[in-house]
Amino acid sequence: MSTPTPLKVLYAVHPDLDTLDFTGPLEIFSQATHPSSSSSAPTPAFTHTITSVTPLTTTHQGLTFQRDIPIALAHSTLASYDILVIPGGGSSDVLTGKTEPLDLIKAFAALPKKENGGVRVLLSVCTGSLFLAEAGVLDGKTATTHPRYYGKLREIVKVKGEGKTKVVEERFVVNRTDVGAGLRIITAGGVSSGIDAALWLVGSVVGEDVKESTAEIVQHAHRSGMVL
């Protein structure tokens, strides 16, 4: 039996992001592997690429990451990625300046449906959902964010005219797949909620057994969210 091709994950980082918003999903996806026979090594279920506007990006906690590819290359190769992860933190500068990752989010959501029928996933963590709202991709969706920013998320969707967006107080929210666009949008709540959302996604695309083994490896007790 052939081994499934790893799903390609693109992480869009921006200045002053929260470290765990990014590293939480990264840890989960990097630990997830496809089952293998006793004679072969496990195969990673995901590959990882970091993109940003500048070569180095410093988080709110003072940790600096080096990008794998510049944002321009991310745009030009965007159709090759299966999952786009949008961390939160540092949200005021992005929202005020209308800076990346806003355009990247719009472009990812606007990609044509995959020819093979596969589904792309847009995953935000914490206040990353504010960026999704600002980018105009939450209309008709249900979304959550950090508990201290429920009001801000409601404010943005109202201003953007996304009147059909429902803001809920959940650990994470998995929307139904938009069949026409081949896109599924997931929003996670505050910080560590991104770990739970990522684990749910592992269970969905790789298997429940892999989700459970990944949670065991990282010693995390998975908490559920809203799955529509």
Residue frames relative to the residue before (quaternion, step in Angstrom):
aa qw qx qy qz dx dy dz
M 1.0000 0.0000 0.0000 0.0000 0.00 0.00 0.00
S 0.4348 -0.7186 0.4795 0.2542 3.58 -0.81 1.02
T 0.4680 -0.6702 0.5034 0.2798 3.54 -1.17 0.65
P 0.5006 -0.6612 0.4595 0.3180 3.62 -0.84 0.88
T 0.5066 -0.6322 0.4940 0.3157 3.55 -1.13 0.68
P 0.5029 -0.6582 0.4557 0.3258 3.62 -0.83 0.87
L 0.4377 -0.6632 0.5387 0.2801 3.57 -1.11 0.69
K 0.3645 -0.7483 0.5202 0.1915 3.55 -0.94 0.92
V 0.1274 -0.7988 0.5871 0.0320 3.55 -0.70 1.15
L 0.1381 -0.7682 0.6224 0.0588 3.55 -0.94 0.97
Y 0.1510 -0.7811 0.6033 0.0563 3.56 -0.79 1.08
A 0.1591 -0.7890 0.5890 0.0722 3.58 -0.66 1.11
V 0.0610 -0.8240 0.5633 -0.0038 3.58 -0.36 1.24
H 0.1177 -0.7841 0.6088 0.0277 3.56 -1.16 0.69
P 0.6712 -0.5178 0.3329 0.4130 3.62 -1.15 0.45
D 0.8468 0.1797 -0.1686 0.4713 3.54 -1.13 0.86
L 0.3226 0.7383 -0.5277 0.2691 3.59 1.17 0.43
D 0.5074 -0.6083 0.4989 0.3514 3.54 -1.27 0.33
T 0.5371 -0.6801 0.4005 0.2977 3.56 -0.76 1.09
L 0.7203 0.4540 -0.2677 0.4509 3.60 0.76 -0.99
D 0.5244 0.6097 -0.4187 0.4219 3.59 1.17 -0.40
F 0.7193 0.4154 -0.2154 0.5134 3.54 1.11 -0.81
T 0.7573 0.4235 -0.2278 0.4418 3.56 0.68 -1.10
G 0.5411 0.6172 -0.4080 0.3997 3.61 1.18 -0.40
P 0.7160 0.4046 -0.2573 0.5073 3.62 0.67 -1.02
L 0.6043 0.5626 -0.3573 0.4366 3.60 1.03 -0.75
E 0.6576 0.5104 -0.3096 0.4597 3.60 0.91 -0.89
I 0.6734 0.4978 -0.3013 0.4560 3.57 0.88 -0.93
F 0.7013 0.4669 -0.2810 0.4596 3.57 0.78 -0.99
S 0.6663 0.5100 -0.3129 0.4451 3.60 1.02 -0.72
Q 0.6756 0.4831 -0.2919 0.4742 3.60 1.18 -0.49
A 0.6036 0.5863 -0.3518 0.4100 3.58 1.20 -0.44
T 0.0347 0.8009 -0.5948 0.0602 3.56 -0.77 1.05
H 0.5205 -0.6127 0.4919 0.3341 3.53 -1.22 0.53
P 0.5587 -0.5972 0.4459 0.3640 3.60 -1.02 0.71
S 0.0776 -0.7991 0.5956 0.0275 3.56 -1.06 0.72
S 0.5796 -0.5553 0.4492 0.3924 3.54 -1.27 0.25
S 0.6737 -0.5166 0.3439 0.4013 3.56 -1.23 0.35
S 0.6930 0.4892 -0.2724 0.4542 3.58 1.19 -0.48
S 0.7392 0.3614 -0.2209 0.5235 3.60 1.23 -0.12
A 0.5334 -0.6301 0.4665 0.3176 3.54 -1.18 0.60
P 0.5834 -0.5783 0.4289 0.3759 3.58 -1.11 0.60
T 0.3179 -0.7407 0.5633 0.1818 3.56 -1.11 0.70
P 0.4853 -0.6665 0.4730 0.3108 3.62 -0.78 0.94
A 0.3916 -0.7268 0.5169 0.2264 3.56 -0.98 0.83
F 0.7885 0.1980 -0.0902 0.5753 3.58 1.24 -0.45
T 0.2068 -0.7143 0.6432 0.1822 3.54 -1.29 0.42
H 0.2915 -0.8014 0.5136 0.0951 3.57 -1.14 0.60
T 0.0251 0.7803 -0.6228 0.0509 3.55 -0.94 0.97
I 0.2059 -0.7741 0.5904 0.0996 3.56 -0.89 0.99
T 0.0237 -0.7903 0.6122 0.0069 3.55 -0.94 0.89
S 0.0976 0.7719 -0.6243 0.0704 3.55 -1.20 0.61
V 0.6485 -0.5265 0.3845 0.3929 3.53 -1.31 0.26
T 0.7808 0.2485 -0.1149 0.5616 3.56 1.00 -0.88
P 0.6464 -0.5458 0.3552 0.3976 3.63 -1.13 0.52
L 0.7843 0.1800 -0.0924 0.5865 3.58 1.07 -0.76
T 0.0793 -0.7888 0.6091 0.0228 3.56 -1.01 0.84
T 0.2001 -0.7948 0.5668 0.0837 3.56 -0.79 1.07
T 0.3811 -0.7414 0.5139 0.2025 3.55 -0.87 1.01
H 0.7042 -0.4428 0.3507 0.4302 3.55 -1.35 0.11
Q 0.6952 0.4621 -0.2590 0.4859 3.56 1.16 -0.65
G 0.5940 -0.6258 0.3441 0.3702 3.60 1.26 0.14
L 0.5113 0.6208 -0.4300 0.4103 3.57 1.26 0.26
T 0.2184 -0.8035 0.5448 0.0996 3.60 -0.84 0.97
F 0.1635 -0.7849 0.5948 0.0589 3.55 -0.92 1.02
Q 0.2971 -0.7204 0.5961 0.1936 3.54 -1.18 0.64
R 0.4279 -0.7161 0.4903 0.2524 3.56 -0.83 0.95
D 0.4498 -0.6500 0.5385 0.2920 3.54 -1.31 0.41
I 0.8008 0.0261 0.0166 0.5981 3.56 1.01 -0.86
P 0.5150 -0.6265 0.4749 0.3416 3.61 -1.11 0.56
I 0.6640 -0.5370 0.3455 0.3891 3.55 -1.19 0.52
A 0.6033 0.5646 -0.3631 0.4306 3.60 1.07 -0.66
L 0.6678 0.4807 -0.2947 0.4859 3.58 1.00 -0.83
A 0.5917 0.5577 -0.3615 0.4562 3.58 1.10 -0.64
H 0.6495 0.5137 -0.3114 0.4662 3.57 0.98 -0.85
S 0.7257 0.4612 -0.2634 0.4373 3.57 0.80 -0.98
T 0.7492 0.3421 -0.2020 0.5300 3.60 1.19 -0.44
L 0.2988 0.8246 -0.4530 0.1599 3.56 1.32 0.11
A 0.6421 0.5558 -0.3281 0.4137 3.58 1.00 -0.78
S 0.6266 0.5557 -0.3431 0.4252 3.60 1.20 -0.35
Y 0.6489 0.5285 -0.3160 0.4470 3.60 1.25 -0.24
D 0.3882 -0.7344 0.5217 0.1944 3.53 -1.14 0.77
I 0.7986 0.1445 -0.0293 0.5835 3.56 1.07 -0.80
L 0.1115 -0.7598 0.6374 0.0630 3.56 -1.00 0.89
V 0.1475 -0.7916 0.5907 0.0505 3.57 -0.70 1.15
I 0.1073 -0.7944 0.5978 0.0061 3.54 -0.84 1.12
P 0.1993 -0.7882 0.5712 0.1134 3.62 -0.27 1.21
G 0.3998 -0.6966 0.5390 0.2537 3.54 -1.31 0.33
G 0.4952 0.6177 -0.5130 0.3317 3.53 -1.31 -0.28
G 0.8116 0.2009 -0.1649 0.5232 3.57 -1.10 0.66
S 0.2818 0.8329 -0.4486 0.1600 3.53 1.23 0.46
S 0.6144 0.5870 -0.3663 0.3790 3.61 0.98 -0.72
D 0.6627 0.5045 -0.3158 0.4545 3.60 0.95 -0.82
V 0.6501 0.5068 -0.3152 0.4703 3.57 0.98 -0.81
L 0.6950 0.4812 -0.2799 0.4551 3.57 0.86 -0.95
T 0.6780 0.4845 -0.2916 0.4697 3.57 0.98 -0.82
G 0.7563 0.3960 -0.2054 0.4785 3.56 0.91 -0.94
K 0.3140 -0.7630 0.4995 0.2640 3.59 1.29 -0.21
T 0.3384 0.7708 -0.4637 0.2762 3.55 1.03 0.87
E 0.6918 -0.4167 0.3597 0.4673 3.55 -1.33 -0.04
P 0.5502 -0.0741 -0.8227 -0.1226 1.51 -2.22 1.17
L 0.2643 0.8107 -0.5002 0.1507 3.63 1.17 0.31
D 0.7009 0.4555 -0.2862 0.4684 3.60 0.81 -0.94
L 0.6221 0.5400 -0.3420 0.4520 3.57 1.07 -0.69
I 0.6263 0.5310 -0.3278 0.4672 3.57 1.03 -0.78
K 0.6574 0.5102 -0.3089 0.4606 3.58 0.89 -0.94
A 0.6794 0.5010 -0.2910 0.4502 3.55 0.90 -0.95
F 0.6471 0.5191 -0.3189 0.4583 3.59 0.98 -0.83
A 0.6811 0.4909 -0.2841 0.4631 3.56 0.93 -0.92
A 0.6998 0.4739 -0.2585 0.4679 3.58 1.16 -0.58
L 0.4245 0.7143 -0.4677 0.3014 3.60 1.23 -0.06
P 0.5106 -0.6315 0.4731 0.3416 3.59 -1.04 0.65
K 0.6396 -0.5329 0.3905 0.3931 3.52 -1.20 0.49
K 0.5542 -0.6164 0.4435 0.3410 3.57 -1.04 0.78
E 0.5319 -0.6496 0.4468 0.3090 3.54 -1.01 0.83
N 0.6990 0.4625 -0.2772 0.4698 3.57 1.10 -0.65
G 0.5621 -0.6373 0.3684 0.3771 3.57 1.30 0.09
G 0.4373 0.7076 -0.4494 0.3256 3.57 1.28 0.05
V 0.4024 -0.7189 0.5255 0.2124 3.53 -1.25 0.53
R 0.2885 -0.7217 0.6021 0.1826 3.56 -0.96 0.88
V 0.2058 -0.7782 0.5838 0.1064 3.57 -1.18 0.62
L 0.1493 -0.7461 0.6449 0.0717 3.53 -0.99 0.95
L 0.0217 -0.8257 0.5604 -0.0614 3.56 -0.44 1.28
S 0.0729 -0.7824 0.6177 0.0310 3.57 -0.73 1.07
V 0.1944 -0.7629 0.6066 0.1101 3.54 -1.20 0.60
C 0.8457 0.0760 -0.0791 0.5222 3.55 -1.04 0.88
T 0.8244 -0.1725 0.1327 0.5225 3.62 -0.84 -0.93
G 0.3674 0.7097 -0.5046 0.3265 3.57 1.21 0.27
S 0.5949 0.5730 -0.3683 0.4268 3.59 1.13 -0.54
L 0.5554 0.5786 -0.3988 0.4447 3.59 1.19 -0.39
F 0.6323 0.5227 -0.3244 0.4708 3.56 1.09 -0.71
L 0.6291 0.5225 -0.3343 0.4684 3.58 1.03 -0.76
A 0.6483 0.5125 -0.3133 0.4678 3.56 1.01 -0.84
E 0.6661 0.5019 -0.2955 0.4660 3.57 0.92 -0.91
A 0.6710 0.4907 -0.2867 0.4763 3.56 1.10 -0.71
G 0.4804 -0.7240 0.3935 0.3004 3.57 1.30 -0.10
V 0.5187 0.6683 -0.4044 0.3475 3.60 1.14 0.49
L 0.6178 0.5854 -0.3391 0.4009 3.61 1.25 0.02
D 0.3993 0.7226 -0.4853 0.2878 3.59 1.21 0.04
G 0.8150 0.1863 -0.1757 0.5197 3.54 -0.76 1.07
K 0.6252 0.5342 -0.3319 0.4621 3.56 1.30 0.07
T 0.3658 -0.6534 0.6022 0.2769 3.52 -1.40 0.13
A 0.0119 0.8342 -0.5470 0.0694 3.58 -0.81 0.96
T 0.1540 -0.7559 0.6261 0.1135 3.51 -1.32 0.39
T 0.1146 -0.7701 0.6234 0.0719 3.55 -1.33 0.06
H 0.7215 -0.3434 0.3071 0.5169 3.58 -1.24 -0.32
P 0.5951 -0.6184 0.3731 0.3525 3.62 -0.89 0.87
R 0.6688 0.4987 -0.3135 0.4536 3.60 1.04 -0.63
Y 0.7349 0.4107 -0.2192 0.4931 3.58 1.26 -0.20
Y 0.2851 0.7569 -0.5356 0.2428 3.60 1.17 0.41
G 0.6672 0.5133 -0.2968 0.4509 3.56 0.91 -0.94
K 0.6529 0.5111 -0.3135 0.4628 3.58 0.97 -0.84
L 0.6421 0.5132 -0.3288 0.4650 3.59 0.97 -0.79
R 0.6495 0.5049 -0.3179 0.4713 3.58 0.95 -0.83
E 0.6314 0.5426 -0.3216 0.4511 3.55 1.06 -0.79
I 0.6809 0.4947 -0.2972 0.4510 3.58 0.86 -0.93
V 0.6855 0.4748 -0.3118 0.4555 3.59 0.82 -0.90
K 0.6145 0.5356 -0.3483 0.4627 3.58 1.14 -0.56
V 0.6728 0.4927 -0.2866 0.4716 3.57 0.91 -0.94
K 0.6985 0.4689 -0.2661 0.4706 3.58 0.99 -0.83
G 0.4898 -0.6854 0.4180 0.3399 3.56 1.27 -0.09
E 0.4496 0.6726 -0.4636 0.3613 3.55 1.22 0.44
G 0.0371 -0.8780 0.4772 -0.0072 3.51 0.72 1.17
K 0.6849 0.4810 -0.2860 0.4667 3.55 1.19 -0.43
T 0.4758 0.6524 -0.4503 0.3812 3.58 1.26 0.24
K 0.1722 -0.7825 0.5925 0.0837 3.56 -0.85 0.99
V 0.1847 -0.7835 0.5871 0.0862 3.58 -0.66 1.14
V 0.0328 -0.8198 0.5704 -0.0375 3.56 -0.67 1.12
E 0.4301 -0.6878 0.5281 0.2512 3.54 -1.23 0.54
E 0.2823 0.7516 -0.5242 0.2838 3.52 0.27 1.37
R 0.6034 -0.5571 0.4167 0.3899 3.57 -1.24 0.38
F 0.7485 -0.1846 0.0767 0.6322 3.55 1.12 -0.68
V 0.2270 -0.7650 0.5906 0.1199 3.55 -1.25 0.48
V 0.1374 -0.7712 0.6194 0.0526 3.54 -0.85 1.05
N 0.2432 -0.7824 0.5582 0.1309 3.57 -0.51 1.16
R 0.5937 -0.5348 0.4483 0.4006 3.54 -1.24 0.36
T 0.5553 -0.5981 0.4572 0.3536 3.55 -1.14 0.57
D 0.3623 -0.6741 0.5990 0.2356 3.53 -1.02 0.88
V 0.3258 -0.7968 0.4746 0.1833 3.55 -0.11 1.29
G 0.6578 0.5321 -0.3165 0.4289 3.58 0.94 -0.83
A 0.7498 0.3706 -0.1934 0.5129 3.56 1.03 -0.85
G 0.3433 -0.7429 0.5046 0.2750 3.57 1.19 -0.42
L 0.5673 0.5969 -0.3583 0.4399 3.56 1.13 0.72
R 0.1007 -0.7655 0.6332 0.0546 3.54 -1.07 0.84
I 0.1857 -0.7957 0.5708 0.0815 3.58 -0.84 0.98
I 0.0548 -0.7811 0.6218 -0.0147 3.53 -0.88 1.08
T 0.0636 -0.7782 0.6237 0.0383 3.58 -0.90 0.91
A 0.1960 -0.7754 0.5923 0.0973 3.55 -0.92 0.95
G 0.5292 -0.6352 0.4647 0.3170 3.56 -1.19 0.58
G 0.8479 -0.2310 0.1411 0.4559 3.55 -1.17 -0.61
V 0.9011 -0.1031 0.0566 0.4174 3.48 -1.15 1.00
S 0.8417 0.1794 -0.1003 0.4994 3.62 -0.17 -1.25
S 0.4910 0.6601 -0.4335 0.3677 3.60 1.23 -0.22
G 0.5713 0.6040 -0.3788 0.4067 3.57 1.17 -0.51
I 0.5877 0.5623 -0.3619 0.4555 3.58 1.17 -0.56
D 0.6788 0.4889 -0.2905 0.4646 3.57 0.92 -0.90
A 0.6441 0.5106 -0.3222 0.4697 3.57 1.00 -0.81
A 0.6523 0.5119 -0.3121 0.4637 3.58 0.98 -0.84
L 0.6379 0.5157 -0.3263 0.4699 3.58 1.01 -0.77
W 0.6169 0.5292 -0.3506 0.4652 3.59 0.98 -0.76
L 0.6689 0.5076 -0.3016 0.4516 3.56 0.92 -0.91
V 0.6020 0.5405 -0.3499 0.4723 3.57 1.05 -0.73
G 0.6667 0.5061 -0.3016 0.4566 3.58 0.88 -0.91
S 0.6759 0.5171 -0.2862 0.4403 3.54 1.04 -0.82
V 0.8088 0.3112 -0.1452 0.4773 3.58 0.81 -0.98
V 0.7448 0.3482 -0.2162 0.5266 3.60 1.17 -0.43
G 0.6255 -0.5324 0.3453 0.4540 3.59 0.99 -0.79
E 0.5907 -0.6065 0.4060 0.3441 3.55 -1.09 0.72
D 0.6287 0.5359 -0.3454 0.4453 3.57 1.04 -0.69
V 0.6458 0.5003 -0.3152 0.4829 3.58 1.05 -0.73
K 0.6065 0.5455 -0.3496 0.4609 3.58 1.05 -0.71
E 0.6866 0.4859 -0.2877 0.4579 3.56 0.86 -0.94
S 0.6729 0.4845 -0.3071 0.4671 3.58 0.95 -0.80
T 0.6236 0.5275 -0.3353 0.4695 3.58 1.09 -0.68
A 0.6445 0.5131 -0.3164 0.4704 3.58 0.97 -0.85
E 0.6407 0.5188 -0.3207 0.4664 3.58 1.06 -0.73
I 0.6359 0.5417 -0.3282 0.4409 3.58 0.97 -0.86
V 0.7610 0.3531 -0.1989 0.5065 3.59 0.88 -0.92
Q 0.3788 -0.7570 0.4568 0.2734 3.57 1.34 0.04
H 0.4369 0.6732 -0.4671 0.3712 3.53 0.84 1.08
A 0.3102 -0.7326 0.5778 0.1822 3.56 -0.91 0.96
H 0.3337 -0.7885 0.4842 0.1799 3.55 -0.23 1.30
R 0.1499 -0.7687 0.6174 0.0739 3.53 -1.03 0.92
S 0.4619 -0.7231 0.4534 0.2413 3.53 -0.96 0.88
G 0.2144 -0.7514 0.6090 0.1361 3.50 -1.33 0.36
M 0.6500 -0.4832 0.3939 0.4346 3.55 -1.24 -0.44
V 0.0515 -0.7841 0.6184 -0.0043 3.54 -0.72 1.12
L 0.2157 -0.8172 0.5266 0.0908 3.56 -0.48 1.20
